[in-house]
Every structure is written in C-alpha cells, then in structure tokens.
Amino acid sequence: MDSATPFAHASEAEMARILDFYQVRWEYEPHTFPILWNLDGAVVESFSPDFYLPDLDLYLEMTTLRQKLVRKKNRKLRRLRELYYEYVTTVSTAEMAISWELSAWLWTWLERNRPASVLDLGSGFSSALFRLWQETSGADAFVVSADTDPEWLAKTGAFVRNAGFPDTDLVAYPAIRGGPWDLVLFDLADRESRASRLDAVSQLVAEGGALLVDDIDYPPYRLAVDEWVRRSGWSSSPLPETTDRFLRAARLLQRPTDNPDQPCG
Ligand SMILES: C[S@@+](CC[C@H](N)C(=O)[O-])C[C@H]1O[C@@H](n2cnc3c(N)ncnc32)[C@H](O)[C@@H]1O
C-alpha cells in the first residue's frame, strides 16, 4: 500500500490494507464520472468511486453505517421482536402467525422499498408489523389489514390497540377500499383455499407492485402458484431465508409494469 495515499475515511485505508493482503491491485479514486448536468450541458455533479481494481475491471465504493442509525434500527427490531413474542405467546401461536424469519425479511424489504400502500391479507402479527413500520418509517404509508374471520379481526384489533397503534383500517375481506397496492401480503384464511383466490388477490396489486405469498412450502399450493406465475407472466423470487422451523416459506411475486413510463401507483 502507498502510505501517502490521502484516504478520506479510515474504512478506505482498511479496505486498501485488505486488498494489499490479498494482492489485489487497486487505484484510489482514479476516475470521476459526471452524473448531473444543468440545462446548458455543464456538469453540476460528479462521482468518483473510491477504488478501481484494474485486474478485475471493477469499481468499489465504500459506505459506512452511521452508529446513530444502526442504534435506531436495532431499537425498532427489538420492539418488533418483543411484539412477536407477545403475540405468539398470548394471542396466537407461532404456527399460525407469520414466522419470525418472514417478519425480519419483510421488515428489511419495507425499509428498502418504502411502499406507499400495503394490504395485509390475513390479520394477526403481520398487522402489528406493518403498523410499527408505518409509525416509525416516516414513509406516510397507507396500511389496511383484512380478514375473512370477524372474530380474528377483533383479536387483531385488540392486540394492535394494546401495542399502542391505531386499530383503524381493519376490514372484512373482500370489502376493501383503496388500492391498487404497492405491497400485498397474501396470508388469508387456510392455505387450502388460497389458490382459488389468487386471481382476485393479484388484481389488487399495482403495476410494478409486489405480492408476498406465504406458505408456499405446501406442495399443492406451490404447484398452483407456479402454474399461475407461468400463465400471468409475473416474476417470481423464492425467498429461502424465510424458511422457519416448521419449514414454512414465502415467495415474492412481482407484477410487471405494462407501461414503463407510468409511475407505479
Ligand atoms: C395464517 S393466518 C394469518 C396470520 C397473520 N398474517 C399473522 O401474521 O399472524 C390466516 C388466518 O387464520 C386465522 N387465524 C390466525 N391465527 C389463528 C389462530 N391462532 N387460531 C385460529 N385461527 C387463526 C385468521 O383468520 C387469519 O386471517
């Protein structure tokens, strides 16, 4: 390593040491790319990636997590975990609620994608998760939870109220106002009945929106969803990281954007 290199951040010096250790040749900020021009065509913003690795023809950009943000994120996840434990021990069971694995995946997905509208089909812990995200993300998202079972809807209402969230926007399926939705979680009623509802539920998803399908490990349902995906032309991503101790897993289906110039609703 060239000790005279004026790194802007200690993490960059550390990365240079790691690259040296593995004998990967590097150059520090050798190239600058214009990324924004004004109407006269003059460059008003440019970007210099931290490292260029000439043997790999690869650019590296380092970012560090700000400790304050990490602490804030950990606090939210801790609250989510507490709510989960309370829900599966006092209201329902771990086998009926969405898994902790899916909850953690969903939380990260929400933080990354910041949907403007969420439809939670199959109320329960997911209803509390979406409301915690709604309250803490600053994303001003519209969240509605729906259920086929009025008794369960009332139990969910009591749980979210006791947890300090508003118990509004809990409705009887299929009487749902609003939509189409950027994210629909499809975890409604028993898994045997879900395939027959797939067409109707998919209509609720906005162009470019996502349909998160739980319990895809159940073989007849998985086959039906596979067949539906083939027919519909939606994209489908397996989510192995959502597999829990009951071997339940989810899948993310994405509705194509028919007109790419149209913003997703
Ligand atoms: C798989 S559950 C939905 C779970 C929900 N998304 C959650 O995160 O807890 C599907 C439906 O089963 C019903 N349900 C949920 N928990 C239940 C329980 N412990 N016993 C009986 N029915 C339940 C509700 O009507 C719910 O909509």
The ligand as an ORCA input file, in Angstrom:
! r2SCAN-3c Opt
* xyz 0 1
  C     -52.031    -17.751      8.599
  S     -53.208    -16.854      9.467
  C     -52.692    -15.195      9.215
  C     -51.533    -14.854     10.060
  C     -51.215    -13.396     10.089
  N     -50.800    -12.858      8.844
  C     -50.128    -13.204     11.140
  O     -49.066    -12.679     10.796
  O     -50.368    -13.575     12.301
  C     -54.606    -16.986      8.413
  C     -55.935    -16.764      9.104
  O     -56.121    -17.694     10.170
  C     -56.880    -17.111     11.201
  N     -56.073    -17.248     12.416
  C     -54.958    -16.596     12.750
  N     -54.450    -17.050     13.916
  C     -55.267    -18.001     14.332
  C     -55.286    -18.863     15.463
  N     -54.341    -18.789     16.401
  N     -56.289    -19.747     15.571
  C     -57.258    -19.815     14.638
  N     -57.308    -19.027     13.532
  C     -56.315    -18.138     13.382
  C     -57.163    -15.682     10.837
  O     -58.452    -15.567     10.290
  C     -56.101    -15.425      9.762
  O     -56.506    -14.499      8.830
*
